[in-house]
Amino acid sequence: MLSSITSRLSRNISVFNGRSFVRQFASASAETVNIKLPESSFKTYKCDPPSLDIEVTKDELLRLYKEMAVMRRMETAADGLYKSKMIRGFCHLCTGQEAVAVGMEAAITEDDAIITAYRCHGFTYVRGGTIHSILAELMGRKAGISRGKGGSMHMFSKNFYGGNGIVGAQVPVGTGVAFTQKYLEKKNATFILYGDGAANQGQVFEAFNMAKLWDLPAIFVCENNFFGMGTAAGRSSANAQYYTRGQYIPGLQVNGMDVLAVKQACSWAKNWTTNDQGPLVLEMVTYRYGGHSMSDPGTSYRTREEIQHMRSTKDPITGLRQRILELGFSTDDEIKKLEKEARAVVEEAVAEAQKEPQPDESEIFTNIYAKGTEPPIIRGREREEFAVMNQ
Protein backbone atom coordinates (compact mmCIF):
# COMPACT_ATOMS: atom_id res chain seq x y z
CA MET A 1 0.00 0.00 0.00
CA LEU A 2 2.80 2.42 0.88
CA SER A 3 4.50 1.94 -2.48
CA SER A 4 1.27 2.56 -4.41
CA ILE A 5 0.43 5.73 -2.48
CA THR A 6 3.92 7.20 -2.61
CA SER A 7 4.25 6.41 -6.31
CA ARG A 8 1.02 8.24 -7.05
CA LEU A 9 2.03 11.16 -4.85
CA SER A 10 5.41 11.31 -6.53
CA ARG A 11 3.75 11.22 -9.93
CA ASN A 12 1.02 13.77 -9.19
CA ILE A 13 2.39 16.05 -6.48
CA SER A 14 5.75 17.19 -5.20
CA VAL A 15 6.22 19.03 -1.93
CA PHE A 16 9.96 19.37 -1.56
CA ASN A 17 11.56 18.46 -4.87
CA GLY A 18 11.61 20.38 -8.14
CA ARG A 19 11.13 23.70 -6.40
CA SER A 20 12.77 26.88 -7.64
CA PHE A 21 12.80 30.31 -6.07
CA VAL A 22 13.32 33.51 -8.04
CA ARG A 23 13.59 36.91 -6.40
CA GLN A 24 11.22 39.28 -8.12
CA PHE A 25 12.88 42.40 -6.71
CA ALA A 26 16.53 43.09 -6.12
CA SER A 27 15.70 45.02 -2.99
CA ALA A 28 15.61 42.72 0.03
CA SER A 29 13.43 45.24 1.85
CA ALA A 30 10.53 44.55 -0.54
CA GLU A 31 10.42 40.97 0.81
CA THR A 32 8.26 39.82 -2.09
CA VAL A 33 9.12 36.78 -4.17
CA ASN A 34 7.81 34.93 -7.15
CA ILE A 35 7.75 31.21 -6.37
CA LYS A 36 7.75 28.72 -9.22
CA LEU A 37 5.62 25.76 -8.25
CA PRO A 38 6.63 22.31 -9.53
CA GLU A 39 4.97 21.27 -12.79
CA SER A 40 3.54 18.28 -10.92
CA SER A 41 1.46 20.63 -8.73
CA PHE A 42 -1.50 20.38 -11.12
CA LYS A 43 -3.08 17.92 -13.53
CA THR A 44 -5.92 19.04 -15.76
CA TYR A 45 -9.08 17.66 -17.33
CA LYS A 46 -10.69 19.69 -20.15
CA CYS A 47 -9.03 22.93 -19.07
CA ASP A 48 -5.68 24.73 -18.98
CA PRO A 49 -3.78 24.69 -15.66
CA PRO A 50 -3.24 27.66 -13.36
CA SER A 51 0.05 29.52 -13.65
CA LEU A 52 2.92 27.89 -11.79
CA ASP A 53 4.20 31.35 -10.81
CA ILE A 54 2.79 32.68 -7.57
CA GLU A 55 3.77 35.96 -5.92
CA VAL A 56 3.88 36.00 -2.12
CA THR A 57 5.20 38.22 0.65
CA LYS A 58 7.05 37.41 3.83
CA ASP A 59 4.06 38.35 5.98
CA GLU A 60 1.75 36.12 3.98
CA LEU A 61 4.02 33.08 4.22
CA LEU A 62 4.45 33.53 7.96
CA ARG A 63 0.69 33.96 8.41
CA LEU A 64 -0.01 30.77 6.45
CA TYR A 65 2.57 28.93 8.53
CA LYS A 66 1.12 30.15 11.81
CA GLU A 67 -2.44 29.26 10.79
CA MET A 68 -1.42 25.70 9.94
CA ALA A 69 0.62 25.43 13.15
CA VAL A 70 -2.32 26.64 15.25
CA MET A 71 -4.70 24.29 13.44
CA ARG A 72 -2.49 21.28 14.09
CA ARG A 73 -1.98 22.24 17.71
CA MET A 74 -5.75 22.66 18.11
CA GLU A 75 -6.37 19.19 16.68
CA THR A 76 -3.67 17.74 18.92
CA ALA A 77 -5.45 19.33 21.88
CA ALA A 78 -8.76 17.85 20.71
CA ASP A 79 -7.11 14.44 20.51
CA GLY A 80 -5.96 14.74 24.11
CA LEU A 81 -9.33 16.00 25.34
CA TYR A 82 -11.10 13.10 23.65
CA LYS A 83 -8.78 10.56 25.20
CA SER A 84 -9.36 12.15 28.62
CA LYS A 85 -13.14 11.86 27.99
CA MET A 86 -13.71 15.62 27.93
CA ILE A 87 -14.98 15.22 24.35
CA ARG A 88 -17.61 12.58 23.63
CA GLY A 89 -19.21 11.12 20.53
CA PHE A 90 -17.86 11.56 17.01
CA CYS A 91 -14.64 13.48 16.47
CA HIS A 92 -12.83 13.69 13.13
CA LEU A 93 -9.42 15.39 13.06
CA CYS A 94 -7.76 17.03 10.04
CA THR A 95 -4.14 16.52 11.12
CA GLY A 96 -2.05 16.37 7.93
CA GLN A 97 -4.69 18.09 5.78
CA GLU A 98 -4.16 21.65 7.07
CA ALA A 99 -2.95 23.05 3.73
CA VAL A 100 -6.36 22.55 2.10
CA ALA A 101 -8.30 24.80 4.49
CA VAL A 102 -5.58 27.40 4.95
CA GLY A 103 -4.68 27.66 1.26
CA MET A 104 -8.33 27.87 0.22
CA GLU A 105 -9.16 30.64 2.68
CA ALA A 106 -6.09 32.60 1.56
CA ALA A 107 -7.44 32.66 -2.00
CA ILE A 108 -10.98 33.90 -1.34
CA THR A 109 -12.91 36.58 0.54
CA GLU A 110 -15.31 36.35 3.45
CA ASP A 111 -18.17 36.82 0.98
CA ASP A 112 -17.35 33.53 -0.74
CA ALA A 113 -18.91 30.42 0.77
CA ILE A 114 -17.54 27.10 1.98
CA ILE A 115 -19.40 23.96 2.97
CA THR A 116 -17.77 20.70 3.99
CA ALA A 117 -18.36 17.34 5.66
CA TYR A 118 -17.60 16.36 9.24
CA ARG A 119 -13.81 16.92 9.30
CA CYS A 120 -14.55 20.58 9.81
CA HIS A 121 -12.62 22.00 12.79
CA GLY A 122 -9.91 23.54 10.61
CA PHE A 123 -12.37 25.11 8.20
CA THR A 124 -14.33 26.57 11.12
CA TYR A 125 -11.13 28.17 12.38
CA VAL A 126 -10.09 29.77 9.07
CA ARG A 127 -13.67 30.94 8.48
CA GLY A 128 -13.57 33.03 11.66
CA GLY A 129 -14.37 30.65 14.49
CA THR A 130 -12.20 31.16 17.56
CA ILE A 131 -10.13 28.35 19.02
CA HIS A 132 -12.02 28.82 22.27
CA SER A 133 -15.45 28.47 20.60
CA ILE A 134 -14.36 25.40 18.63
CA LEU A 135 -12.92 23.56 21.63
CA ALA A 136 -15.88 24.57 23.79
CA GLU A 137 -18.19 23.14 21.14
CA LEU A 138 -16.26 19.89 21.06
CA MET A 139 -16.74 19.62 24.83
CA GLY A 140 -20.44 20.45 24.57
CA ARG A 141 -20.20 23.76 26.39
CA LYS A 142 -22.53 26.76 26.21
CA ALA A 143 -19.77 28.97 24.80
CA GLY A 144 -19.33 26.64 21.84
CA ILE A 145 -19.75 27.97 18.33
CA SER A 146 -23.04 26.02 18.09
CA ARG A 147 -23.90 26.58 21.78
CA GLY A 148 -22.65 23.13 22.65
CA LYS A 149 -25.35 21.36 20.63
CA GLY A 150 -23.49 20.58 17.43
CA GLY A 151 -20.31 18.92 18.56
CA SER A 152 -17.49 17.97 16.21
CA MET A 153 -19.57 17.66 13.05
CA HIS A 154 -21.83 20.72 13.19
CA MET A 155 -19.99 24.03 13.34
CA PHE A 156 -20.93 27.16 11.43
CA SER A 157 -19.82 30.76 10.92
CA LYS A 158 -20.44 33.53 8.41
CA ASN A 159 -20.62 32.00 4.92
CA PHE A 160 -19.47 28.68 6.34
CA TYR A 161 -22.34 26.22 6.12
CA GLY A 162 -20.81 23.40 8.15
CA GLY A 163 -19.84 20.78 9.24
CA ASN A 164 -22.37 18.15 7.98
CA GLY A 165 -22.74 14.64 9.36
CA ILE A 166 -24.40 12.76 6.49
CA VAL A 167 -21.96 11.49 3.86
CA GLY A 168 -22.23 13.59 0.71
CA ALA A 169 -25.38 15.47 1.81
CA GLN A 170 -23.56 18.80 1.90
CA VAL A 171 -22.90 18.67 -1.86
CA PRO A 172 -26.44 19.48 -3.05
CA VAL A 173 -26.78 22.02 -0.22
CA GLY A 174 -23.64 23.78 -1.41
CA THR A 175 -24.98 23.69 -4.95
CA GLY A 176 -28.01 25.54 -3.62
CA VAL A 177 -25.74 28.17 -2.06
CA ALA A 178 -24.05 28.62 -5.46
CA PHE A 179 -27.49 28.94 -7.07
CA THR A 180 -28.30 31.73 -4.61
CA GLN A 181 -25.10 33.56 -5.54
CA LYS A 182 -25.98 33.42 -9.22
CA TYR A 183 -29.62 34.34 -8.63
CA LEU A 184 -28.57 37.42 -6.63
CA GLU A 185 -25.92 38.23 -9.27
CA LYS A 186 -23.10 38.13 -6.74
CA LYS A 187 -19.56 37.70 -8.04
CA ASN A 188 -18.69 35.07 -5.49
CA ALA A 189 -18.10 31.33 -5.50
CA THR A 190 -19.03 28.39 -3.29
CA PHE A 191 -16.43 25.74 -2.46
CA ILE A 192 -18.21 22.43 -1.86
CA LEU A 193 -15.98 19.88 -0.15
CA TYR A 194 -16.44 16.14 0.18
CA GLY A 195 -14.12 13.20 0.68
CA ASP A 196 -13.11 10.40 -1.65
CA GLY A 197 -15.39 8.17 0.42
CA ALA A 198 -18.38 10.34 -0.56
CA ALA A 199 -17.38 10.67 -4.21
CA ASN A 200 -19.60 7.77 -5.31
CA GLN A 201 -22.78 9.15 -3.73
CA GLY A 202 -25.59 9.63 -6.24
CA GLN A 203 -26.43 13.09 -4.91
CA VAL A 204 -22.93 14.25 -5.83
CA PHE A 205 -23.57 13.49 -9.50
CA GLU A 206 -27.05 15.03 -9.33
CA ALA A 207 -25.43 18.20 -8.02
CA PHE A 208 -22.85 18.09 -10.83
CA ASN A 209 -25.66 17.95 -13.37
CA MET A 210 -27.60 20.87 -11.91
CA ALA A 211 -24.49 23.00 -11.49
CA LYS A 212 -23.47 22.50 -15.12
CA LEU A 213 -27.01 22.84 -16.44
CA TRP A 214 -27.28 26.30 -14.89
CA ASP A 215 -23.54 27.17 -14.97
CA LEU A 216 -23.44 27.86 -11.25
CA PRO A 217 -20.36 29.30 -9.49
CA ALA A 218 -19.90 25.93 -7.76
CA ILE A 219 -16.42 24.56 -7.11
CA PHE A 220 -16.66 20.91 -6.10
CA VAL A 221 -13.61 19.93 -4.06
CA CYS A 222 -12.81 16.28 -3.40
CA GLU A 223 -10.37 15.93 -0.51
CA ASN A 224 -8.71 12.69 -1.52
CA ASN A 225 -6.83 11.35 1.49
CA PHE A 226 -6.75 7.86 -0.09
CA PHE A 227 -9.07 6.18 2.41
CA GLY A 228 -12.85 6.39 2.84
CA MET A 229 -12.92 5.37 6.48
CA GLY A 230 -10.73 2.26 6.16
CA THR A 231 -11.32 1.46 2.51
CA ALA A 232 -8.61 2.40 0.01
CA ALA A 233 -9.83 4.54 -2.89
CA GLY A 234 -8.86 1.89 -5.42
CA ARG A 235 -11.13 -0.65 -3.74
CA SER A 236 -14.21 1.58 -3.78
CA SER A 237 -13.91 3.65 -6.97
CA ALA A 238 -13.70 2.36 -10.53
CA ASN A 239 -12.09 5.71 -11.36
CA ALA A 240 -9.99 7.16 -8.55
CA GLN A 241 -8.95 10.18 -10.64
CA TYR A 242 -11.63 12.24 -8.95
CA TYR A 243 -10.94 15.45 -10.84
CA THR A 244 -12.18 13.71 -14.02
CA ARG A 245 -15.41 12.48 -12.46
CA GLY A 246 -17.44 15.54 -13.50
CA GLN A 247 -17.43 14.28 -17.12
CA TYR A 248 -18.86 17.46 -18.68
CA ILE A 249 -17.31 19.64 -15.93
CA PRO A 250 -13.61 20.57 -16.26
CA GLY A 251 -11.37 19.36 -13.46
CA LEU A 252 -8.06 20.04 -11.78
CA GLN A 253 -5.97 17.81 -9.54
CA VAL A 254 -3.98 19.77 -6.96
CA ASN A 255 -1.09 19.03 -4.63
CA GLY A 256 -3.13 19.32 -1.45
CA MET A 257 -0.02 19.04 0.72
CA ASP A 258 1.37 22.35 -0.58
CA VAL A 259 -0.49 25.37 0.80
CA LEU A 260 0.70 27.62 -2.04
CA ALA A 261 -0.46 25.19 -4.72
CA VAL A 262 -3.86 25.06 -3.01
CA LYS A 263 -4.02 28.86 -2.83
CA GLN A 264 -3.11 29.21 -6.51
CA ALA A 265 -5.64 26.58 -7.57
CA CYS A 266 -8.48 28.09 -5.53
CA SER A 267 -7.75 31.60 -6.79
CA TRP A 268 -7.80 30.28 -10.36
CA ALA A 269 -11.00 28.34 -9.71
CA LYS A 270 -12.81 31.33 -8.24
CA ASN A 271 -11.79 33.45 -11.24
CA TRP A 272 -13.11 30.70 -13.55
CA THR A 273 -16.54 30.44 -11.95
CA THR A 274 -17.12 34.14 -11.32
CA ASN A 275 -16.43 34.82 -14.99
CA ASP A 276 -19.47 32.73 -15.90
CA GLN A 277 -17.50 29.72 -17.14
CA GLY A 278 -19.53 27.32 -15.03
CA PRO A 279 -18.58 24.86 -12.29
CA LEU A 280 -15.31 23.02 -11.67
CA VAL A 281 -14.20 19.84 -9.94
CA LEU A 282 -10.99 20.08 -7.92
CA GLU A 283 -9.23 17.09 -6.38
CA MET A 284 -6.99 17.92 -3.44
CA VAL A 285 -4.53 15.05 -3.06
CA THR A 286 -3.85 15.02 0.66
CA TYR A 287 -3.31 12.64 3.58
CA ARG A 288 -4.62 12.30 7.11
CA TYR A 289 -2.19 11.09 9.74
CA GLY A 290 -4.82 9.88 12.21
CA GLY A 291 -7.67 7.47 11.79
CA HIS A 292 -10.98 8.28 10.16
CA SER A 293 -12.30 9.25 13.59
CA MET A 294 -11.12 8.91 17.16
CA SER A 295 -12.53 5.38 17.32
CA ASP A 296 -10.27 4.32 14.44
CA PRO A 297 -6.59 3.75 15.24
CA GLY A 298 -5.83 4.17 11.54
CA THR A 299 -3.32 1.33 11.41
CA SER A 300 -5.50 -1.69 10.56
CA TYR A 301 -5.61 -0.81 6.84
CA ARG A 302 -2.20 0.86 6.48
CA THR A 303 1.14 0.53 8.19
CA ARG A 304 2.76 2.84 10.72
CA GLU A 305 5.70 3.04 8.32
CA GLU A 306 3.42 4.49 5.63
CA ILE A 307 2.14 7.20 7.99
CA GLN A 308 5.64 8.06 9.17
CA HIS A 309 6.89 8.21 5.59
CA MET A 310 4.17 10.71 4.68
CA ARG A 311 4.94 12.81 7.74
CA SER A 312 8.65 12.93 6.97
CA THR A 313 8.42 13.60 3.23
CA LYS A 314 5.11 15.33 2.43
CA ASP A 315 4.08 17.25 5.55
CA PRO A 316 2.51 20.63 4.59
CA ILE A 317 3.83 22.50 7.62
CA THR A 318 7.38 21.17 7.26
CA GLY A 319 7.26 21.97 3.54
CA LEU A 320 6.29 25.61 4.13
CA ARG A 321 8.85 25.92 6.91
CA GLN A 322 11.57 24.83 4.49
CA ARG A 323 10.38 27.39 1.93
CA ILE A 324 10.49 30.20 4.50
CA LEU A 325 13.99 29.25 5.62
CA GLU A 326 15.30 28.92 2.06
CA LEU A 327 13.92 32.36 1.22
CA GLY A 328 15.60 33.86 4.26
CA PHE A 329 12.26 35.22 5.49
CA SER A 330 12.82 33.85 8.98
CA THR A 331 15.36 31.97 11.06
CA ASP A 332 14.92 28.61 12.69
CA ASP A 333 14.75 30.26 16.11
CA GLU A 334 12.07 32.70 14.94
CA ILE A 335 9.94 29.86 13.59
CA LYS A 336 10.33 27.95 16.85
CA LYS A 337 9.15 31.06 18.68
CA LEU A 338 6.12 31.25 16.40
CA GLU A 339 5.32 27.59 17.10
CA LYS A 340 5.68 28.22 20.83
CA GLU A 341 3.22 31.09 20.56
CA ALA A 342 0.74 28.88 18.70
CA ARG A 343 1.00 26.26 21.40
CA ALA A 344 0.45 28.85 24.15
CA VAL A 345 -2.63 30.27 22.40
CA VAL A 346 -4.21 26.83 22.10
CA GLU A 347 -3.34 25.81 25.66
CA GLU A 348 -4.96 28.98 26.97
CA ALA A 349 -8.06 28.31 24.87
CA VAL A 350 -8.27 24.76 26.23
CA ALA A 351 -8.07 25.98 29.82
CA GLU A 352 -10.77 28.61 29.26
CA ALA A 353 -13.06 26.24 27.37
CA GLN A 354 -12.89 23.69 30.18
CA LYS A 355 -14.24 26.33 32.59
CA GLU A 356 -17.33 27.01 30.48
CA PRO A 357 -20.69 25.69 31.75
CA GLN A 358 -22.93 23.18 30.03
CA PRO A 359 -25.88 24.58 28.02
CA ASP A 360 -29.12 25.28 29.88
CA GLU A 361 -31.93 22.76 29.50
CA SER A 362 -33.91 25.38 27.60
CA GLU A 363 -31.34 25.19 24.79
CA ILE A 364 -32.65 21.76 23.80
CA PHE A 365 -35.38 23.30 21.66
CA THR A 366 -33.78 26.54 20.50
CA ASN A 367 -32.97 27.07 16.81
CA ILE A 368 -35.39 24.34 15.78
CA TYR A 369 -38.60 26.28 15.19
CA ALA A 370 -38.99 29.95 14.31
CA LYS A 371 -40.58 31.84 17.19
CA GLY A 372 -44.34 31.39 17.08
CA THR A 373 -44.28 28.32 14.82
CA GLU A 374 -43.71 25.69 17.51
CA PRO A 375 -46.14 22.74 17.16
CA PRO A 376 -48.74 22.49 19.94
CA ILE A 377 -47.89 18.85 20.54
CA ILE A 378 -45.15 16.39 19.64
CA ARG A 379 -46.13 12.74 19.83
CA GLY A 380 -44.07 10.68 22.22
CA ARG A 381 -43.01 13.61 24.39
CA GLU A 382 -43.87 14.28 28.03
CA ARG A 383 -45.88 17.30 29.22
CA GLU A 384 -42.89 18.56 31.23
CA GLU A 385 -40.79 18.74 28.10
CA PHE A 386 -43.22 21.20 26.53
CA ALA A 387 -42.83 23.48 29.53
CA VAL A 388 -39.10 23.64 28.80
CA MET A 389 -39.72 24.05 25.08
CA ASN A 390 -42.10 27.00 25.51
CA GLN A 391 -39.92 28.98 27.90
Buried (B, 14 or more C-beta within 10 A) or exposed (E): EBEEBBEBBEEBBBBBEEBEEEEEEEEEEEBBBBBBBBEBBBBBBBBEBBEBEBEBEBEBBBEBBBBBBBBBBBBBBBBEBBEEEBBEEBBBBBBBBBBBBBBBBBBBEEEBBBBBBBBBBBBBBBBBBBBBBBBBBBBBBBBBBBBBBBBBBBBBBEBBBBBBBEBBBBBBBBBBBBBBBBEEEBBBBBBBBBBBBBBBBEBBBEBBBBBBEBBBBBBBBBBBBBBBEBBBBEEBBEEBBBBBBBEEBBBBBBBBBBBBBBBBBBBBBBEBBBEEEBBBBBBBBBBBBBBBBBEBEBEEBBEEEBBEBBBEBBBBBBBBBBBBBEBEBBEEEEBEEBBEEBBEBBEEBBEBBEEBEEBEEEBEBBEEEEEEEBEEEEEEEEEEBBEBBEE
